[in-house]
Every structure is written in C-alpha cells, then in structure tokens.
C-alpha cells in the first residue's frame, strides 16, 4: 500500500470515479475506432469499477482497527 495516500485522498479518487461512472450510465457511448485505435467504453467502465474496488481496499486498509474482547464462562 502506498503510505503517501490518506483516507481523504482515496475518498476523493473514489468520488470522482463514481461521478464518471454515473455520467457514463446517463449518457452511454458506443465503442468506435479512430486512427486505428479502438475506444471501448465498456472496457473503460470496467477500469473505473476496478478503481472503485481498489479504493475500497485502500480504505479498508487505512481504517484497520483492533477489537479486543473477552469471554466469561460461569
């Protein structure tokens, strides 16, 4: 994990990524070719979903905590 990232930075990345996904859902784009290069919006959306998953993993790691408990047996 990159120690230079903090919760705020990861949350910002996640917010921006989710906003882009929402925009693509509202206005879907077709896959097309330009100058021999393929622009696949489906692949782009999958990449954005992977970014959200990465953010979730980072947030889980950054907010780790320890829970101590004990049991009493009568």
Helices and strands as residue ranges (DSSP letters): H 7-26, E 32-34, E 37-39, H 41-62
